[in-house]
Amino acid sequence: MTKITLNTVVVEDSETQRAVITKLAKDNPHLNVVGDYANGILALNAIKKTKVDLILLDIVMPVVNGFDLLDSLEKPPQIILISDSSDYALKAFDYNNITDYLQKPIDKSRFATAIDRAVKTQNQINRDNDEGEFVYVNVDLQKKKIFINSIQWVEAMGDYIKIVTTEGKFVVLSTMKAFLEQMPENKLIRIHKSYIVNVNKIDNWSSTKVEVDGTKLPMSRSHKDQLEKILIITE
């Protein structure tokens, strides 16, 4: 397994605390400290210029506090919040990219646990990036992530659709039109009033049928020309 190293920034207004946190970070084999800053403005300027995977972020700082800094980032990396108390823990739930919440004084083993969590999260982020684009659908009252590359075809079932993927089949309350609008252009296309196929999964096709993974799906003549054009473009 490839070792994960997170480019890390420390943001803490107290010089003493900043030195403590920076040392903990530098001693951790999974962290590469690319900067430590006394306030959010300095940190924000640096983060815009450097690839950062993790910010160790104090909440209470003058002028720009930790949440202000978070709100200023267009694409925030993982965040481990640091505070003197647990008063801000509830607000932290409003941010999807906050990985952990540490209280001062920071315990060394607790810090290591937080970093392990960040490494696991980064592993998942890397896997998601490798597998490509995805869409969330509602399956059995839960959100299900489906990678677009895994979709083979979609079949209309009244008020529902059945999404057939390499991982399984999922029945979702949606129209064909609404689902197709979420897809990248020319990746999945409609071949029939009841069928959408993933262009990259087509094995064989004729004027009336498309074959995907051994299954023959009907194709209406009105969609044949569109499919031919897309297949030519993607060759």
C-alpha positions as CSV (number, residue, x, y, z in Angstrom):
1,M,0.0,0.0,0.0
2,T,1.3,3.5,-0.9
3,K,2.1,5.6,2.1
4,I,-0.2,8.5,2.5
5,T,1.6,11.9,3.3
6,L,-0.6,14.9,3.9
7,N,0.6,18.4,3.2
8,T,-0.3,20.1,6.4
9,V,-0.7,23.7,7.6
10,V,-0.9,24.8,11.2
11,V,-2.9,27.9,12.1
12,E,-2.7,29.0,15.7
13,D,-2.3,32.6,17.1
14,S,-0.5,31.5,20.3
15,E,3.2,31.2,19.6
16,T,3.6,28.6,22.3
17,Q,0.7,26.5,21.2
18,R,1.7,26.8,17.5
19,A,5.1,25.4,18.4
20,V,3.6,22.5,20.2
21,I,1.1,21.6,17.4
22,T,3.8,22.0,14.7
23,K,6.2,19.7,16.6
24,L,3.4,17.0,16.9
25,A,2.8,17.4,13.2
26,K,6.4,17.1,12.2
27,D,6.9,14.0,14.4
28,N,4.0,12.2,12.7
29,P,5.2,10.2,9.6
30,H,2.0,10.9,7.7
31,L,2.3,14.7,7.8
32,N,4.5,17.1,5.8
33,V,4.2,20.5,7.4
34,V,4.3,23.1,4.6
35,G,3.7,26.1,6.9
36,D,2.6,27.4,10.3
37,Y,0.8,30.7,10.6
38,A,-0.3,33.1,13.4
39,N,-3.5,34.2,11.9
40,G,-6.1,33.2,9.3
41,I,-5.2,35.9,6.7
42,L,-1.6,34.7,6.4
43,A,-2.8,31.1,6.2
44,L,-5.4,31.9,3.6
45,N,-2.9,33.6,1.3
46,A,-0.5,30.6,1.7
47,I,-3.2,28.0,1.1
48,K,-4.2,29.6,-2.2
49,K,-0.6,29.1,-3.5
50,T,0.2,25.6,-2.1
51,K,-1.5,22.2,-2.3
52,V,-2.8,21.5,1.2
53,D,-4.4,18.3,2.3
54,L,-4.9,19.1,6.0
55,I,-5.3,22.2,8.2
56,L,-4.7,22.0,11.9
57,L,-6.9,24.9,12.8
58,D,-7.4,26.9,16.0
59,I,-10.9,28.2,16.3
60,V,-10.5,31.3,18.5
61,M,-8.2,33.8,16.8
62,P,-8.4,37.6,16.5
63,V,-9.9,39.2,13.4
64,V,-10.4,36.0,11.4
65,N,-11.4,33.0,13.5
66,G,-11.2,29.4,12.4
67,F,-14.7,29.2,11.0
68,D,-14.2,32.5,9.1
69,L,-11.1,30.9,7.5
70,L,-13.1,27.8,6.6
71,D,-15.9,29.9,5.0
72,S,-13.3,31.8,2.9
73,L,-11.9,28.6,1.2
74,E,-13.5,27.7,-2.1
75,K,-12.4,24.0,-1.8
76,P,-11.3,23.4,1.8
77,P,-9.1,20.4,2.5
78,Q,-9.6,18.2,5.5
79,I,-9.7,20.2,8.8
80,I,-8.9,19.2,12.3
81,L,-10.3,21.8,14.6
82,I,-8.4,22.8,17.8
83,S,-10.0,24.6,20.8
84,D,-9.7,25.2,24.5
85,S,-13.2,23.9,25.0
86,S,-15.9,21.8,23.4
87,D,-18.2,24.8,22.9
88,Y,-17.8,24.8,19.2
89,A,-18.2,21.0,18.6
90,L,-21.8,21.3,17.6
91,K,-21.1,24.0,15.0
92,A,-18.4,21.8,13.6
93,F,-21.1,19.4,12.4
94,D,-22.1,22.0,9.9
95,Y,-18.9,21.5,7.9
96,N,-18.5,18.2,5.9
97,N,-14.7,18.5,5.7
98,I,-14.0,18.6,9.4
99,T,-12.4,15.3,10.2
100,D,-11.8,15.7,14.0
101,Y,-12.0,18.1,16.9
102,L,-9.2,18.3,19.5
103,Q,-9.2,20.1,22.8
104,K,-6.2,21.8,24.3
105,P,-3.9,20.7,25.9
106,I,-3.5,18.2,23.1
107,D,-2.8,14.7,24.1
108,K,-0.2,13.0,21.9
109,S,-2.1,9.7,21.5
110,R,-5.3,11.6,20.8
111,F,-3.5,13.6,18.2
112,A,-2.2,10.4,16.5
113,T,-5.8,9.0,16.4
114,A,-7.0,12.2,14.7
115,I,-4.2,11.9,12.1
116,D,-5.0,8.2,11.5
117,R,-8.6,9.3,10.8
118,A,-7.4,11.9,8.4
119,V,-5.2,9.4,6.6
120,K,-8.2,7.0,6.2
121,T,-10.3,9.8,4.8
122,Q,-7.6,10.7,2.4
123,N,-7.4,7.1,1.2
124,Q,-11.2,7.3,0.5
125,I,-10.8,10.6,-1.3
126,N,-8.0,9.1,-3.5
127,R,-10.2,6.0,-4.3
128,D,-13.1,8.2,-5.2
129,N,-10.9,10.3,-7.5
130,D,-9.5,7.1,-9.1
131,E,-13.0,5.7,-9.7
132,G,-14.2,9.0,-11.2
133,E,-17.5,10.9,-11.2
134,F,-20.4,9.7,-9.1
135,V,-24.0,10.4,-8.3
136,Y,-26.0,10.1,-5.1
137,V,-29.4,8.4,-5.3
138,N,-32.0,7.5,-2.7
139,V,-32.1,3.7,-2.1
140,D,-34.2,2.3,0.8
141,L,-34.3,5.7,2.5
142,Q,-30.5,6.1,2.4
143,K,-28.1,8.0,0.2
144,K,-26.2,5.6,-2.1
145,K,-23.1,6.7,-4.0
146,I,-23.0,5.2,-7.5
147,F,-19.9,5.7,-9.6
148,I,-21.0,6.6,-13.2
149,N,-18.3,4.3,-14.7
150,S,-20.0,1.4,-12.9
151,I,-23.4,2.0,-14.5
152,Q,-24.3,-0.5,-17.3
153,W,-27.8,0.6,-18.1
154,V,-30.9,2.1,-16.6
155,E,-34.4,0.8,-17.1
156,A,-37.7,2.6,-16.7
157,M,-40.2,1.0,-14.2
158,G,-43.2,3.3,-14.0
159,D,-42.5,6.0,-11.4
160,Y,-39.2,4.3,-10.7
161,I,-36.0,3.4,-12.5
162,K,-33.7,0.4,-12.1
163,I,-30.0,1.3,-12.3
164,V,-28.0,-1.8,-13.3
165,T,-24.3,-1.5,-12.3
166,T,-21.3,-3.7,-12.0
167,E,-21.9,-3.6,-8.2
168,G,-25.6,-4.6,-8.3
169,K,-29.1,-3.3,-9.2
170,F,-30.7,-0.4,-7.4
171,V,-34.4,0.7,-7.7
172,V,-34.8,4.5,-7.4
173,L,-37.8,6.9,-7.4
174,S,-37.0,9.0,-10.4
175,T,-37.9,9.7,-14.0
176,M,-35.5,8.7,-16.9
177,K,-35.3,12.4,-17.9
178,A,-34.3,13.6,-14.4
179,F,-31.7,10.9,-14.0
180,L,-30.1,11.5,-17.4
181,E,-29.9,15.3,-16.7
182,Q,-27.4,14.4,-13.9
183,M,-25.1,12.5,-16.2
184,P,-22.1,13.9,-18.0
185,E,-22.8,14.7,-21.7
186,N,-22.5,11.7,-24.1
187,K,-21.5,9.3,-21.2
188,L,-25.0,7.8,-20.8
189,I,-27.6,8.1,-23.6
190,R,-31.1,7.1,-24.2
191,I,-31.6,4.4,-26.7
192,H,-35.3,3.7,-26.1
193,K,-38.2,5.2,-24.2
194,S,-37.4,2.6,-21.4
195,Y,-33.6,2.3,-21.6
196,I,-30.5,4.4,-21.0
197,V,-27.1,2.8,-21.6
198,N,-23.5,3.7,-20.6
199,V,-21.8,4.2,-24.0
200,N,-18.5,2.7,-22.6
201,K,-20.3,-0.5,-21.7
202,I,-21.7,-1.3,-25.1
203,D,-20.3,-4.6,-26.5
204,N,-22.3,-4.9,-29.7
205,W,-25.1,-3.1,-31.4
206,S,-27.3,-3.2,-34.5
207,S,-30.1,-1.1,-35.8
208,T,-32.6,-2.4,-33.3
209,K,-30.6,-3.7,-30.3
210,V,-27.7,-2.8,-28.0
211,E,-25.8,-5.5,-26.1
212,V,-24.3,-4.8,-22.7
213,D,-22.6,-7.6,-20.7
214,G,-24.5,-10.3,-22.6
215,T,-27.9,-8.6,-22.2
216,K,-29.7,-7.4,-25.4
217,L,-31.6,-4.1,-24.9
218,P,-34.1,-2.7,-27.5
219,M,-33.1,0.4,-29.4
220,S,-35.6,2.6,-31.2
221,R,-34.8,3.8,-34.7
222,S,-35.1,7.5,-33.6
223,H,-32.1,7.0,-31.2
224,K,-29.9,5.0,-33.6
225,D,-28.3,8.1,-35.3
226,Q,-27.4,9.7,-32.0
227,L,-25.8,6.6,-30.7
228,E,-23.7,6.2,-33.9
229,K,-22.5,9.8,-33.7
230,I,-21.4,9.3,-30.0
231,L,-19.7,6.0,-30.7
232,I,-17.7,7.6,-33.5
233,I,-16.6,10.5,-31.2
234,T,-15.6,8.1,-28.4
235,E,-13.6,5.7,-30.6
